[in-house]
Amino acid sequence: MLDFLTECDWSEVEAELQGRGVKAITFYDVVLDFILMDAFEDLENPPSSVTAVALSTAVWSVLRAKRRMLKYHDGFIAHFYDVSEHLSPVLAWGFLGPDENIRELCTFFKDQIVGLLQDLFSFSNVRYTTVEELAVDVMNLTRERFQVISQRLAL
């Protein structure tokens, strides 16, 4: 993914992501909303095949099906699916598997990300007065959540 992003045609990446509903090429829109929130939503409503077959096989099957429908078969989404092939089975197992401790950790991580997104759009948590104040508040909220997640993972 990193190699792809350093040498890609950004206008093609932008067109590809806009076709998937991404409004702007920002960390929020691509990483937090498109990647993480979509993954969380997919895991909340897993296809029935997930419960019938091994999680990794089901996830890979879904990704293969999505990959076949891509407009750019070597674009950003294709590379994103390469990463997802490794992460999605682990996340699916974490959220849906039998280990309660891992499920609790995955739910904690998801709650922290969703909480961060809610904080970012809260007028009581973020000053939307100037770009500088907005940037400071966004950075502070992000650092706070990162510290909370890091402390939890350190345990």
N, CA, C and O atoms as a DFTB+ gen file, in Angstrom:
620 C
 N C O
     1  1       0.830      -1.187       0.000
     2  2       0.000       0.000       0.000
     3  2       0.876       1.252       0.000
     4  3       0.601       2.208      -0.725
     5  1       1.943       1.242       0.826
     6  2       2.826       2.410       0.873
     7  2       3.523       2.626      -0.463
     8  3       3.620       3.760      -0.932
     9  1       4.014       1.546      -1.086
    10  2       4.636       1.676      -2.401
    11  2       3.643       2.238      -3.413
    12  3       3.975       3.127      -4.197
    13  1       2.437       1.715      -3.386
    14  2       1.406       2.199      -4.297
    15  2       1.159       3.691      -4.093
    16  3       1.109       4.444      -5.066
    17  1       1.003       4.130      -2.842
    18  2       0.667       5.522      -2.553
    19  2       1.788       6.492      -2.911
    20  3       1.518       7.659      -3.196
    21  1       3.035       6.037      -2.904
    22  2       4.129       6.944      -3.253
    23  2       4.255       7.127      -4.764
    24  3       4.854       8.100      -5.221
    25  1       3.699       6.208      -5.535
    26  2       3.875       6.283      -6.981
    27  2       2.558       6.348      -7.753
    28  3       2.564       6.231      -8.978
    29  1       1.433       6.533      -7.066
    30  2       0.134       6.450      -7.729
    31  2      -0.241       7.751      -8.427
    32  3       0.366       8.799      -8.207
    33  1      -1.249       7.651      -9.265
    34  2      -1.861       8.812      -9.899
    35  2      -2.973       9.283      -8.960
    36  3      -4.033       8.662      -8.883
    37  1      -2.721      10.388      -8.244
    38  2      -3.648      10.838      -7.213
    39  2      -5.004      11.241      -7.772
    40  3      -6.013      11.143      -7.072
    41  1      -5.044      11.691      -9.017
    42  2      -6.348      12.034      -9.597
    43  2      -7.185      10.771      -9.786
    44  3      -8.407      10.804      -9.643
    45  1      -6.525       9.662     -10.107
    46  2      -7.220       8.383     -10.233
    47  2      -7.698       7.882      -8.873
    48  3      -8.814       7.375      -8.751
    49  1      -6.852       8.024      -7.853
    50  2      -7.231       7.627      -6.495
    51  2      -8.428       8.457      -6.046
    52  3      -9.384       7.919      -5.486
    53  1      -8.379       9.758      -6.288
    54  2      -9.480      10.635      -5.903
    55  2     -10.772      10.250      -6.616
    56  3     -11.838      10.207      -6.001
    57  1     -10.675       9.972      -7.910
    58  2     -11.870       9.559      -8.667
    59  2     -12.420       8.242      -8.138
    60  3     -13.633       8.065      -8.017
    61  1     -11.520       7.329      -7.828
    62  2     -11.926       6.019      -7.307
    63  2     -12.632       6.158      -5.964
    64  3     -13.680       5.552      -5.745
    65  1     -12.064       6.948      -5.076
    66  2     -12.655       7.128      -3.750
    67  2     -13.953       7.934      -3.810
    68  3     -14.888       7.664      -3.055
    69  1     -14.012       8.915      -4.697
    70  2     -15.262       9.668      -4.841
    71  2     -16.380       8.772      -5.342
    72  3     -17.543       8.953      -4.979
    73  1     -16.023       7.801      -6.181
    74  2     -17.010       6.828      -6.645
    75  2     -17.551       5.968      -5.520
    76  3     -18.615       5.365      -5.657
    77  1     -16.834       5.903      -4.414
    78  2     -17.256       5.132      -3.235
    79  2     -17.837       6.037      -2.157
    80  3     -18.073       5.587      -1.035
    81  1     -18.072       7.319      -2.484
    82  2     -18.717       8.222      -1.540
    83  2     -17.782       9.025      -0.664
    84  3     -18.248       9.738       0.225
    85  1     -16.475       8.937      -0.881
    86  2     -15.519       9.711      -0.097
    87  2     -15.511      11.129      -0.664
    88  3     -15.225      11.332      -1.844
    89  1     -15.827      12.103       0.184
    90  2     -15.974      13.494      -0.272
    91  2     -14.638      14.203      -0.477
    92  3     -14.491      15.007      -1.397
    93  1     -13.668      13.903       0.381
    94  2     -12.367      14.578       0.294
    95  2     -11.271      13.596       0.675
    96  3     -11.498      12.666       1.449
    97  1     -10.090      13.808       0.128
    98  2      -8.947      12.950       0.436
    99  2      -8.271      13.507       1.692
   100  3      -7.265      14.212       1.620
   101  1      -8.855      13.168       2.839
   102  2      -8.312      13.596       4.125
   103  2      -8.189      12.363       5.006
   104  3      -8.780      11.322       4.718
   105  1      -7.420      12.486       6.076
   106  2      -7.270      11.383       7.026
   107  2      -8.636      10.979       7.568
   108  3      -8.950       9.793       7.672
   109  1      -9.442      11.980       7.913
   110  2     -10.777      11.683       8.447
   111  2     -11.612      10.903       7.431
   112  3     -12.132       9.829       7.735
   113  1     -11.734      11.454       6.224
   114  2     -12.618      10.842       5.229
   115  2     -12.142       9.468       4.765
   116  3     -12.958       8.568       4.568
   117  1     -10.841       9.297       4.591
   118  2     -10.332       8.028       4.067
   119  2     -10.122       7.004       5.185
   120  3     -10.681       5.909       5.130
   121  1      -9.330       7.346       6.187
   122  2      -8.971       6.356       7.218
   123  2     -10.095       6.142       8.221
   124  3     -10.543       5.014       8.425
   125  1     -10.550       7.216       8.843
   126  2     -11.535       7.058       9.908
   127  2     -12.909       6.666       9.375
   128  3     -13.529       5.735       9.889
   129  1     -13.386       7.363       8.356
   130  2     -14.743       7.094       7.879
   131  2     -14.788       5.927       6.903
   132  3     -15.488       4.944       7.146
   133  1     -14.049       6.025       5.802
   134  2     -14.130       4.995       4.762
   135  2     -13.586       3.647       5.224
   136  3     -14.218       2.614       5.002
   137  1     -12.431       3.651       5.857
   138  2     -11.804       2.377       6.231
   139  2     -12.360       1.842       7.553
   140  3     -12.936       0.755       7.582
   141  1     -12.195       2.587       8.639
   142  2     -12.566       2.051       9.954
   143  2     -14.075       1.959      10.162
   144  3     -14.576       0.909      10.563
   145  1     -14.807       3.041       9.896
   146  2     -16.255       3.002      10.150
   147  2     -16.951       1.985       9.255
   148  3     -17.856       1.285       9.711
   149  1     -16.547       1.889       7.992
   150  2     -17.138       0.878       7.118
   151  2     -16.824      -0.531       7.612
   152  3     -17.677      -1.417       7.545
   153  1     -15.607      -0.742       8.105
   154  2     -15.256      -2.060       8.634
   155  2     -16.099      -2.388       9.857
   156  3     -16.575      -3.514      10.004
   157  1     -16.284      -1.399      10.741
   158  2     -17.111      -1.630      11.930
   159  2     -18.552      -1.950      11.526
   160  3     -19.172      -2.847      12.096
   161  1     -19.084      -1.217      10.542
   162  2     -20.456      -1.474      10.097
   163  2     -20.581      -2.863       9.483
   164  3     -21.559      -3.569       9.730
   165  1     -19.598      -3.253       8.688
   166  2     -19.624      -4.594       8.089
   167  2     -19.618      -5.675       9.165
   168  3     -20.284      -6.701       9.025
   169  1     -18.867      -5.445      10.232
   170  2     -18.778      -6.443      11.298
   171  2     -20.025      -6.477      12.178
   172  3     -20.318      -7.503      12.792
   173  1     -20.767      -5.362      12.245
   174  2     -22.000      -5.360      13.025
   175  2     -23.100      -6.163      12.338
   176  3     -23.967      -6.740      12.994
   177  1     -23.052      -6.192      11.018
   178  2     -24.050      -6.924      10.247
   179  2     -23.355      -7.911       9.320
   180  3     -23.410      -7.763       8.099
   181  1     -22.700      -8.920       9.897
   182  2     -21.937      -9.840       9.045
   183  2     -22.874     -10.676       8.183
   184  3     -24.004     -10.963       8.578
   185  1     -22.400     -11.061       7.013
   186  2     -23.211     -11.945       6.189
   187  2     -23.405     -13.288       6.895
   188  3     -22.575     -13.692       7.709
   189  1     -24.487     -13.965       6.584
   190  2     -24.770     -15.228       7.262
   191  2     -23.681     -16.265       7.019
   192  3     -23.512     -17.192       7.812
   193  1     -22.942     -16.108       5.922
   194  2     -21.864     -17.057       5.633
   195  2     -20.772     -17.015       6.691
   196  3     -20.062     -18.001       6.886
   197  1     -20.629     -15.871       7.384
   198  2     -19.586     -15.752       8.400
   199  2     -19.824     -16.753       9.519
   200  3     -18.874     -17.318      10.062
   201  1     -21.064     -16.971       9.862
   202  2     -21.337     -17.912      10.944
   203  2     -21.281     -19.352      10.465
   204  3     -21.131     -20.262      11.280
   205  1     -21.396     -19.578       9.181
   206  2     -21.435     -20.948       8.661
   207  2     -20.061     -21.490       8.278
   208  3     -19.838     -22.699       8.344
   209  1     -19.151     -20.632       7.885
   210  2     -17.815     -21.079       7.462
   211  2     -16.750     -20.394       8.299
   212  3     -17.040     -19.499       9.093
   213  1     -15.540     -20.822       8.113
   214  2     -14.426     -20.196       8.842
   215  2     -14.387     -18.714       8.521
   216  3     -14.619     -18.313       7.380
   217  1     -14.094     -17.903       9.521
   218  2     -14.134     -16.452       9.343
   219  2     -13.194     -15.969       8.249
   220  3     -13.583     -15.145       7.421
   221  1     -11.995     -16.455       8.233
   222  2     -11.049     -15.962       7.225
   223  2     -11.501     -16.293       5.821
   224  3     -11.365     -15.464       4.921
   225  1     -12.035     -17.481       5.611
   226  2     -12.512     -17.864       4.284
   227  2     -13.667     -16.987       3.853
   228  3     -13.720     -16.549       2.704
   229  1     -14.588     -16.727       4.756
   230  2     -15.739     -15.885       4.435
   231  2     -15.311     -14.467       4.101
   232  3     -15.792     -13.879       3.132
   233  1     -14.408     -13.917       4.903
   234  2     -13.942     -12.550       4.661
   235  2     -13.214     -12.471       3.332
   236  3     -13.444     -11.544       2.555
   237  1     -12.344     -13.423       3.060
   238  2     -11.634     -13.416       1.777
   239  2     -12.606     -13.558       0.609
   240  3     -12.401     -12.943      -0.438
   241  1     -13.638     -14.342       0.768
   242  2     -14.636     -14.495      -0.294
   243  2     -15.349     -13.180      -0.568
   244  3     -15.574     -12.814      -1.721
   245  1     -15.698     -12.482       0.487
   246  2     -16.362     -11.184       0.324
   247  2     -15.423     -10.209      -0.376
   248  3     -15.838      -9.485      -1.280
   249  1     -14.154     -10.188       0.041
   250  2     -13.200      -9.281      -0.585
   251  2     -12.964      -9.634      -2.054
   252  3     -12.847      -8.745      -2.897
   253  1     -12.895     -10.923      -2.358
   254  2     -12.734     -11.333      -3.761
   255  2     -13.912     -10.863      -4.597
   256  3     -13.733     -10.385      -5.717
   257  1     -15.105     -10.996      -4.058
   258  2     -16.299     -10.547      -4.787
   259  2     -16.274      -9.033      -4.993
   260  3     -16.605      -8.549      -6.075
   261  1     -15.885      -8.293      -3.969
   262  2     -15.784      -6.837      -4.091
   263  2     -14.700      -6.467      -5.097
   264  3     -14.864      -5.530      -5.877
   265  1     -13.588      -7.211      -5.075
   266  2     -12.465      -6.930      -5.970
   267  2     -12.881      -7.078      -7.440
   268  3     -12.433      -6.314      -8.295
   269  1     -13.732      -8.056      -7.726
   270  2     -14.175      -8.272      -9.112
   271  2     -14.965      -7.088      -9.659
   272  3     -15.021      -6.887     -10.872
   273  1     -15.572      -6.309      -8.780
   274  2     -16.418      -5.201      -9.226
   275  2     -15.662      -3.871      -9.302
   276  3     -16.270      -2.833      -9.561
   277  1     -14.357      -3.891      -9.082
   278  2     -13.579      -2.657      -9.088
   279  2     -13.434      -2.077     -10.488
   280  3     -13.259      -2.808     -11.462
   281  1     -13.509      -0.770     -10.573
   282  2     -13.259      -0.071     -11.827
   283  2     -11.765      -0.028     -12.124
   284  3     -11.346      -0.188     -13.270
   285  1     -10.954       0.193     -11.068
   286  2      -9.497       0.251     -11.198
   287  2      -8.926      -0.966     -10.492
   288  3      -8.834      -0.984      -9.264
   289  1      -8.547      -1.971     -11.244
   290  2      -8.097      -3.233     -10.656
   291  2      -6.707      -3.154     -10.023
   292  3      -6.288      -4.086      -9.336
   293  1      -5.989      -2.051     -10.248
   294  2      -4.700      -1.857      -9.593
   295  2      -4.671      -0.501      -8.896
   296  3      -3.609       0.100      -8.735
   297  1      -5.850      -0.020      -8.482
   298  2      -5.961       1.295      -7.855
   299  2      -5.892       1.234      -6.344
   300  3      -5.505       0.222      -5.760
   301  1      -6.273       2.332      -5.727
   302  2      -6.218       2.458      -4.281
   303  2      -7.064       1.395      -3.593
   304  3      -6.599       0.754      -2.650
   305  1      -8.301       1.196      -4.050
   306  2      -9.203       0.243      -3.396
   307  2      -8.633      -1.172      -3.506
   308  3      -8.730      -1.950      -2.557
   309  1      -8.041      -1.512      -4.648
   310  2      -7.427      -2.836      -4.788
   311  2      -6.313      -3.031      -3.768
   312  3      -6.197      -4.098      -3.165
   313  1      -5.504      -2.013      -3.578
   314  2      -4.435      -2.105      -2.579
   315  2      -5.011      -2.118      -1.164
   316  3      -4.496      -2.800      -0.278
   317  1      -6.072      -1.366      -0.968
   318  2      -6.758      -1.400       0.327
   319  2      -7.280      -2.810       0.611
   320  3      -7.192      -3.287       1.742
   321  1      -7.818      -3.473      -0.406
   322  2      -8.294      -4.849      -0.231
   323  2      -7.135      -5.799       0.093
   324  3      -7.316      -6.764       0.836
   325  1      -5.945      -5.531      -0.462
   326  2      -4.772      -6.340      -0.109
   327  2      -4.504      -6.268       1.401
   328  3      -4.244      -7.282       2.049
   329  1      -4.574      -5.053       1.939
   330  2      -4.372      -4.875       3.380
   331  2      -5.526      -5.537       4.142
   332  3      -5.306      -6.207       5.151
   333  1      -6.743      -5.346       3.657
   334  2      -7.931      -5.897       4.320
   335  2      -7.912      -7.424       4.384
   336  3      -8.438      -8.015       5.328
   337  1      -7.309      -8.058       3.384
   338  2      -7.240      -9.517       3.390
   339  2      -6.495     -10.035       4.616
   340  3      -6.731     -11.157       5.065
   341  1      -5.605      -9.221       5.150
   342  2      -4.859      -9.622       6.339
   343  2      -5.541      -9.159       7.627
   344  3      -5.553      -9.881       8.624
   345  1      -6.108      -7.952       7.600
   346  2      -6.689      -7.389       8.816
   347  2      -8.115      -7.856       9.087
   348  3      -8.471      -8.096      10.241
   349  1      -8.926      -7.989       8.060
   350  2     -10.344      -8.306       8.266
   351  2     -10.583      -9.627       8.986
   352  3     -11.411      -9.669       9.895
   353  1      -9.895     -10.710       8.623
   354  2     -10.120     -11.953       9.377
   355  2      -9.776     -11.812      10.857
   356  3     -10.448     -12.382      11.717
   357  1      -8.719     -11.044      11.146
   358  2      -8.318     -10.852      12.537
   359  2      -9.387     -10.041      13.270
   360  3      -9.773     -10.383      14.388
   361  1      -9.860      -8.970      12.641
   362  2     -10.903      -8.162      13.265
   363  2     -12.203      -8.948      13.405
   364  3     -12.871      -8.879      14.436
   365  1     -12.554      -9.690      12.369
   366  2     -13.778     -10.493      12.439
   367  2     -13.679     -11.501      13.575
   368  3     -14.634     -11.679      14.330
   369  1     -12.549     -12.153      13.700
   370  2     -12.358     -13.112      14.786
   371  2     -12.423     -12.388      16.131
   372  3     -13.000     -12.896      17.092
   373  1     -11.833     -11.212      16.184
   374  2     -11.858     -10.440      17.424
   375  2     -13.262     -10.048      17.845
   376  3     -13.612     -10.161      19.020
   377  1     -14.074      -9.586      16.896
   378  2     -15.434      -9.150      17.218
   379  2     -16.417     -10.316      17.347
   380  3     -17.351     -10.263      18.146
   381  1     -16.200     -11.357      16.561
   382  2     -17.206     -12.425      16.484
   383  2     -16.758     -13.746      17.080
   384  3     -17.565     -14.660      17.249
   385  1     -15.475     -13.853      17.399
   386  2     -14.943     -15.122      17.891
   387  2     -15.311     -15.409      19.335
   388  3     -15.982     -14.609      19.987
   389  1     -14.867     -16.556      19.830
   390  2     -15.274     -17.009      21.161
   391  2     -14.510     -16.366      22.327
   392  3     -14.946     -16.474      23.473
   393  1     -13.390     -15.706      22.060
   394  2     -12.576     -15.151      23.140
   395  2     -13.165     -13.822      23.621
   396  3     -13.095     -12.811      22.921
   397  1     -13.736     -13.837      24.803
   398  2     -14.401     -12.657      25.362
   399  2     -13.435     -11.498      25.583
   400  3     -13.806     -10.342      25.381
   401  1     -12.194     -11.790      25.997
   402  2     -11.208     -10.729      26.231
   403  2     -10.855     -10.001      24.937
   404  3     -10.742      -8.775      24.919
   405  1     -10.685     -10.753      23.867
   406  2     -10.364     -10.123      22.579
   407  2     -11.565      -9.333      22.070
   408  3     -11.407      -8.232      21.542
   409  1     -12.758      -9.886      22.225
   410  2     -13.972      -9.181      21.807
   411  2     -14.103      -7.867      22.570
   412  3     -14.446      -6.838      21.989
   413  1     -13.831      -7.906      23.863
   414  2     -13.908      -6.696      24.685
   415  2     -12.877      -5.662      24.232
   416  3     -13.181      -4.471      24.180
   417  1     -11.665      -6.105      23.904
   418  2     -10.628      -5.201      23.420
   419  2     -11.013      -4.581      22.074
   420  3     -10.833      -3.381      21.866
   421  1     -11.535      -5.390      21.174
   422  2     -11.963      -4.874      19.867
   423  2     -13.106      -3.871      20.025
   424  3     -13.127      -2.834      19.361
   425  1     -14.041      -4.182      20.897
   426  2     -15.160      -3.271      21.149
   427  2     -14.655      -1.971      21.768
   428  3     -15.135      -0.892      21.419
   429  1     -13.690      -2.065      22.685
   430  2     -13.082      -0.878      23.283
   431  2     -12.451      -0.002      22.197
   432  3     -12.656       1.212      22.181
   433  1     -11.683      -0.619      21.287
   434  2     -11.038       0.129      20.207
   435  2     -12.085       0.812      19.332
   436  3     -11.960       1.993      19.007
   437  1     -13.101       0.069      18.960
   438  2     -14.176       0.635      18.137
   439  2     -14.843       1.801      18.861
   440  3     -15.078       2.847      18.257
   441  1     -15.148       1.635      20.140
   442  2     -15.788       2.697      20.915
   443  2     -14.910       3.946      20.985
   444  3     -15.421       5.066      20.947
   445  1     -13.602       3.762      21.087
   446  2     -12.686       4.903      21.120
   447  2     -12.697       5.652      19.787
   448  3     -12.705       6.883      19.768
   449  1     -12.697       4.923      18.684
   450  2     -12.727       5.565      17.367
   451  2     -14.047       6.296      17.156
   452  3     -14.055       7.442      16.705
   453  1     -15.161       5.644      17.477
   454  2     -16.474       6.283      17.335
   455  2     -16.563       7.495      18.262
   456  3     -17.090       8.536      17.870
   457  1     -16.053       7.369      19.486
   458  2     -16.043       8.494      20.420
   459  2     -15.227       9.661      19.900
   460  3     -15.628      10.816      20.045
   461  1     -14.082       9.367      19.292
   462  2     -13.260      10.421      18.702
   463  2     -14.039      11.146      17.607
   464  3     -14.033      12.375      17.542
   465  1     -14.695      10.393      16.765
   466  2     -15.465      11.017      15.676
   467  2     -16.585      11.890      16.238
   468  3     -16.835      12.982      15.728
   469  1     -17.251      11.422      17.272
   470  2     -18.304      12.229      17.902
   471  2     -17.718      13.498      18.510
   472  3     -18.298      14.576      18.378
   473  1     -16.572      13.375      19.174
   474  2     -15.916      14.544      19.767
   475  2     -15.515      15.562      18.707
   476  3     -15.632      16.767      18.927
   477  1     -15.043      15.084      17.561
   478  2     -14.588      15.988      16.506
   479  2     -15.711      16.865      15.970
   480  3     -15.458      17.960      15.468
   481  1     -16.949      16.394      16.074
   482  2     -18.084      17.158      15.554
   483  2     -18.921      17.774      16.671
   484  3     -20.051      18.201      16.437
   485  1     -18.373      17.822      17.877
   486  2     -19.074      18.386      19.029
   487  2     -18.614      19.829      19.248
   488  3     -17.422      20.094      19.403
   489  1     -19.561      20.743      19.260
   490  2     -19.215      22.149      19.493
   491  2     -18.706      22.375      20.916
   492  3     -18.040      23.376      21.181
   493  1     -19.011      21.459      21.832
   494  2     -18.499      21.621      23.193
   495  2     -17.079      21.075      23.334
   496  3     -16.412      21.367      24.327
   497  1     -16.606      20.301      22.378
   498  2     -15.253      19.735      22.444
   499  2     -14.282      20.375      21.466
   500  3     -13.068      20.314      21.666
   501  1     -14.800      20.984      20.418
   502  2     -13.940      21.546      19.378
   503  2     -14.381      22.980      19.087
   504  3     -15.562      23.274      18.907
   505  1     -13.389      23.848      19.049
   506  2     -13.662      25.250      18.702
   507  2     -13.591      25.401      17.188
   508  3     -12.538      25.200      16.581
   509  1     -14.702      25.749      16.596
   510  2     -14.766      25.974      15.157
   511  2     -14.659      27.469      14.864
   512  3     -15.338      27.976      13.971
   513  1     -13.816      28.171      15.607
   514  2     -13.700      29.621      15.468
   515  2     -12.639      30.019      14.452
   516  3     -12.872      30.885      13.608
   517  1     -11.473      29.384      14.534
   518  2     -10.408      29.631      13.551
   519  2      -9.814      28.282      13.167
   520  3      -9.980      27.286      13.871
   521  1      -9.129      28.272      12.051
   522  2      -8.474      27.042      11.603
   523  2      -7.433      26.605      12.624
   524  3      -7.289      25.412      12.891
   525  1      -6.713      27.553      13.193
   526  2      -5.673      27.230      14.167
   527  2      -6.269      26.580      15.414
   528  3      -5.754      25.565      15.884
   529  1      -7.359      27.157      15.962
   530  2      -7.983      26.587      17.151
   531  2      -8.605      25.228      16.848
   532  3      -8.544      24.313      17.668
   533  1      -9.196      25.105      15.680
   534  2      -9.756      23.821      15.258
   535  2      -8.653      22.771      15.196
   536  3      -8.829      21.658      15.693
   537  1      -7.522      23.113      14.592
   538  2      -6.408      22.174      14.470
   539  2      -5.874      21.768      15.836
   540  3      -5.572      20.594      16.051
   541  1      -5.750      22.709      16.756
   542  2      -5.263      22.405      18.107
   543  2      -6.222      21.446      18.801
   544  3      -5.790      20.458      19.395
   545  1      -7.520      21.731      18.730
   546  2      -8.502      20.880      19.398
   547  2      -8.549      19.479      18.795
   548  3      -8.645      18.492      19.525
   549  1      -8.483      19.389      17.477
   550  2      -8.488      18.078      16.818
   551  2      -7.249      17.289      17.227
   552  3      -7.344      16.099      17.527
   553  1      -6.096      17.936      17.241
   554  2      -4.864      17.252      17.631
   555  2      -4.914      16.815      19.089
   556  3      -4.489      15.707      19.415
   557  1      -5.428      17.667      19.970
   558  2      -5.526      17.305      21.390
   559  2      -6.465      16.123      21.596
   560  3      -6.137      15.198      22.338
   561  1      -7.628      16.142      20.948
   562  2      -8.572      15.024      21.078
   563  2      -7.959      13.731      20.549
   564  3      -8.116      12.670      21.152
   565  1      -7.270      13.825      19.437
   566  2      -6.647      12.638      18.847
   567  2      -5.558      12.092      19.768
   568  3      -5.467      10.881      19.968
   569  1      -4.745      12.965      20.320
   570  2      -3.692      12.527      21.258
   571  2      -4.300      11.871      22.499
   572  3      -3.812      10.841      22.964
   573  1      -5.368      12.471      23.032
   574  2      -6.022      11.895      24.220
   575  2      -6.513      10.475      23.931
   576  3      -6.280       9.562      24.723
   577  1      -7.186      10.292      22.806
   578  2      -7.693       8.957      22.458
   579  2      -6.549       7.988      22.215
   580  3      -6.624       6.824      22.609
   581  1      -5.491       8.459      21.571
   582  2      -4.327       7.610      21.329
   583  2      -3.719       7.143      22.650
   584  3      -3.350       5.976      22.788
   585  1      -3.615       8.052      23.617
   586  2      -3.070       7.680      24.928
   587  2      -3.949       6.667      25.637
   588  3      -3.444       5.723      26.246
   589  1      -5.263       6.854      25.564
   590  2      -6.178       5.904      26.199
   591  2      -6.042       4.519      25.565
   592  3      -5.980       3.508      26.265
   593  1      -5.996       4.487      24.238
   594  2      -5.848       3.216      23.530
   595  2      -4.494       2.587      23.854
   596  3      -4.415       1.384      24.105
   597  1      -3.438       3.384      23.851
   598  2      -2.103       2.863      24.151
   599  2      -2.019       2.287      25.552
   600  3      -1.416       1.233      25.755
   601  1      -2.621       2.969      26.526
   602  2      -2.620       2.467      27.904
   603  2      -3.368       1.139      27.994
   604  3      -2.928       0.219      28.683
   605  1      -4.480       1.045      27.308
   606  2      -5.272      -0.196      27.348
   607  2      -4.517      -1.341      26.695
   608  3      -4.535      -2.463      27.199
   609  1      -3.858      -1.069      25.583
   610  2      -3.096      -2.111      24.902
   611  2      -1.859      -2.524      25.689
   612  3      -1.401      -3.661      25.577
   613  1      -1.322      -1.612      26.479
   614  2      -0.137      -1.923      27.288
   615  2      -0.455      -2.887      28.411
   616  3       0.434      -3.582      28.904
   617  1      -1.720      -2.939      28.826
   618  2      -2.103      -3.848      29.894
   619  2      -2.088      -5.263      29.372
   620  3      -2.383      -6.199      30.116
